[in-house]
């Protein structure tokens, strides 16, 4: 069977849909996607409101005493977490609790949300970047943290999900959750992608044949995070610098659905899903460590690029059929030299 890429699929990763003469607002379902985003512009304000509640709840207590009691911490945790969950509807959450004495427990809640940010592109398409939120409540100090993550998706991907899978609901959350769910794989696969796959990667996504498609952007400058610490010494706000070895930003730009499935894409999806399932325990731990590197109540380990499952992933991505499907290459003859598909042909992604 000939699985080479057809003309109408060439250039799917390339942002320059506009340069080929097709404006984003002319894409099917693009206006519908825009309509879904209006409420998301309040997300930053909602996060600040929840954090202000935490700060106000404990600042007064610290002014009068060196520590905050367990009952006050529990009430602050319950109220602030309710605010975050009800107004921001996190894509993914983790909770940690450590009992230090009778009636006194420390609480740490960790969430991932998405916030709209300015796009670094000529057509000014909105980008939605994932951010981690963390609230730590202890008797001696309270922390709130916001850290931009190297994971983003474009409105284009949302429009394509609407267009190519009519059964999709809550599509912005769906795209965000798929990005979160494959975040550890994206970190492990970065080196292979940058060196061998034209900086590209496919992610199994919504629907039996769905794939999110995107590119790593090694030159993208990730914003610093912000950490606010409140204690008897007062309020201290500090910037969280980016680690020089942090994964490049991955920008999910489009979505492939049932209508444009082929055996090669199905093979990529099946192999990646099977790999993650085989390594689920280690994968989930690495994902949490990647999303909340500033966690305090549980130890955080650097992601293991030399582990068995990381090496297994490299082997999967090196398989010619998978590598050529992701990199959008086709082979002339049997395993001869790869030929890159010409960009700028066919319709937009």
N, C-alpha and C positions, 0 to 999 in steps of 0.2 A: 504494500500500500504506500502511496506517495503522500508523505506527511509534510511536504514542503509548504512554506507559508504562502498563502495566496495574496494577490495584489491588494485586496481590500483589507488585509490585516497588517500590511507593512507600515511601519512608523508608529505603532500603537503607543510606544513609550514616549515618543517625541512630543514635548510640550508644544512645538510650533504648529499646532492645528491651525492657528490663526494665520501663520505665515503661508500655509497652503491654500488660503482663501476661504476657510470655513470658520467663522467666528463661533466662540463658545455658545453665545445665545442663539445660534442656529442649530445647535445639536438637539436631537430629540430628548425631551425630559429635562433640559437644562433649567428652564424657568421653574419647573416643578421642584428641582433640587434647590434653587435659590429660595423658594418659598419655605422650604424646610429649615433654612438656616437662620431665619430672622430672630428666633428666640435665643439662639446660641450666643449672640453678641452680649447677652447679659451674664454669661458664665463667669467672666473675670470679676464682675461686681458681686456675684453670688459667693465666689470663693472668698473675697475680701470681707464680706459680711459675716461669713461663718468664722473666719479667723479673728475678726474684731470681737465677736462674742466670746471666743476663748480668752483673748487678751483681757477684755474687760472683766470677765468672770473671776480671774485669779489675781489681777494686778492689785486690787484693793486688799485682798488677804495678805499678799506678800509685803505690802506697806506696813502692816500691823504685826506681822509675825514671820519667823524665818521659814515656815513651811505651811503647806495647805493640807487640811485633813482629808481622809479617805472618802468621806461622804460628799464633800464638795467636789473632789476630783471626779467621782462617779457621776454626779449630776452634770458637771461640765462636759464630760465625755458623751453622755447620752444625748444631751441637747445639741452639742456641736455636730455630732455624727448624724443626728436626725436632720439638721440643717443641710449638711453636705449631701446626704443621700436623697433627700426629697427635692432639693432645688437643682443639684448638679447631675444627679443620676449617674454615678460613676460607672465606667466601663468594667472596672475590675477592682476588687477590694481585698485587703487582708487585715486581720486584727490580731494583736498580741497583748497578752496580759501577764503580769508578774506580781505575785503576792509577796510582799516583803514583811508584813506583820499582820497580826489579827486586825481586821477592819481597814487595812491599807493595801491597796493594789495599785500598781502602775499600769497605765493603759497606753497603747499606741495603735492608732488607726491609720491605715495606708490606702490610698485610692489613686486611680488613674482617671483623668477627665480630659476633654479636649477643649481648646480655646482657639478662636480664630486669630490668625496673625497675618501680617502683611506678606504678600507673595513677592519673591525676588524674580519677577518676570515682566516682560514688556506689556503683557495684556492684563496685568494686575489681578489675575485670578486669585480668589481667596484660598488660603491654605489653612487647614485645621491641624494644629500641632498638639500632640498628646503631652500632658503635664502630670507629674506625680504630686500628690498632696500627702502630707504626713502631719499628724498631730500626736505629740508625746505629752502625757500628763503624769508627772511624778510629784511627790511631796515637796521636793527641793527646787524643781525647775519645770517649766512648761515650754515646749517648742512647737512652732508651726513652720512648715517648710513647703515651698513650691519650687519644683525643679522641672524646667522644660526637658522633655525627652527627645532623643534622636529619631522620632517617629512622627510622620505627618501624612495627611492625605488631602487631595485636591477635590474641589467640588465636581470636577470632571468625572472622578471615579464614582461619586454618588449618582450623578446623572446617568452614567453608563450602567450602574447597578439597577436603577429604576427602569431603564430602557430594556436591558437584557435579561431581567428576571422579574416578571410582573408580579410574582408572588411575594416579593420582598416588602417587608414592613420595617419601620424604624431604621431606615437605611443608613443614616449617619452613624447611629450607634453600632450598626452591624459592621460597617467598614472599620470603625474604631476598635471594636472588640476583636476583629480578625487581626488587626495590626498588633494589638496587645498580645493576643494568643500566640503569635509567631515572633515576638520580640527577641527571645533568646536565640532562635534560629537565625534571625537577621544579624545578630551580633557575631555568631559563630561563622556565618557564611560571608562576612564582609570581605575578608582577604581574597577568597576565591572569586568573588564577584568582581572586585576591582581589578584583579589580575587576568581573569580568564573569561568573564561573562559580560563584558562591555558595561560593567557597573550595574547590571540588571538583576532582578530576582522576581520569581513568581511566588505567591502565597496562596495555598488552598483557602477558599473563602466560601461565602454563602452559597448554598445549593450544592447538589451532588457534583456538578461540573464547574463550579465557580472558581475563578482565580483572580486575585488582586495582583496587579502588575506595577512595578515601580523601579526606581533607580536610587542608588546611593549617591550622595552629594558630599564628597570629601572636603570640598572647599566652603561648605556652608558654615557660617559662624553661629554656633549655638549660644543662646543667651545664658547668662549666669543665673543660677537659682538664688532664692532669698530664704534666709533662715532667721526667724525671730525667736529670741530666748527671753523668757520672763522669770525672774527669781527675786529674792530679797534684795539683790543688788540693783534692781531696776529692769528696764527693757533694753535689750541689745539687738540690733538688726545688722546682720552681716551677709555679704554676698558669698555664694557658693561657686568657686571657680570651676571651670570645666577641666576634666582630666585629659592630659594630652593624648592618651591612648583610647579615649572614648570612641565608640562606634560612630561612623559618619551618619549624618541624617539620612534616613530612608524615606523617600517621598513616593507614596502610592498614587499613581496618576490615572489608572484606568482599571476597568473590570471586564473580564471575559465571562460570559454566561453560557447557558445551554445552547444558544443559537450558533455559537462559533466554537463548539467543542471539536477536538480531533484526538486521535489516539496518542499523539505525542504529549499534548497538554494533560490528558488524563493520566498518562504515565508519570509525569512530574508530580501531579497532585497525589497519586497513590503512594509513590515512593516517599514523599515528604511526610505524609500523614502516618504511614507505617513506621517511619523512623521516630517521629515524635511519640507515638504510642509505645514503642519498644522501650523508650527511655523516659517515660512520663515522670517518675519520681525525681530524677536528677534534673530533668528539664524544668519542672515546676519550681524547684529550688533556685535554679539559675535565673529563671524569669523574675522571681520576686527580688533576688539580689540585684538584678539589673535595674528594675523599676524604682527601688527605694534604697539606694546605696548608703543613705544616711541613717538608716534604722538603728535604734538603740537597744531594744529589748531582746533582740535575737542577733546572733553573729552574722555578718555578711562576708561572703567569700568572693574573691574575684572570679569572673567567669573562666572556666577551665578550657582553654583552647587546645590542650593536649590530652584531653580525656578520650576514652574509647568512643563515646558517642559523637564527639566533635570530629574525630578522625573518620568515623563512619559516614558522617554528613559530607565531609570532603570527598569521600569516595563516590557517594551518590551524585554529587554535583559534577564530578569528573566524567561520569558516564556520557559517552558522545551524544546519545539521543537527548538526554536531559540538558546537557550543556548547550547544545545547539538550539534547542527549543527556547531556553531562557535567554540566550544571547542573540536570538533571532538571526541565526545563521542557517544555511542549508549546505548539504554536502553534494558535490558533483561526483557522481559515481559512489562506489563503496569505500567509505572511510578514507577519502582522499583529502586534499586541503580544503578547509572551510572557506566559503565565499560569503561575505557579509551582504545582507539584503540592502539594496539602495534605499536610503531614507528619502522621504518627501514624495513617494509615489502612493497612489490610492487615497482613500478618504481618511479622515482623522480617527484617532483611537477612541 
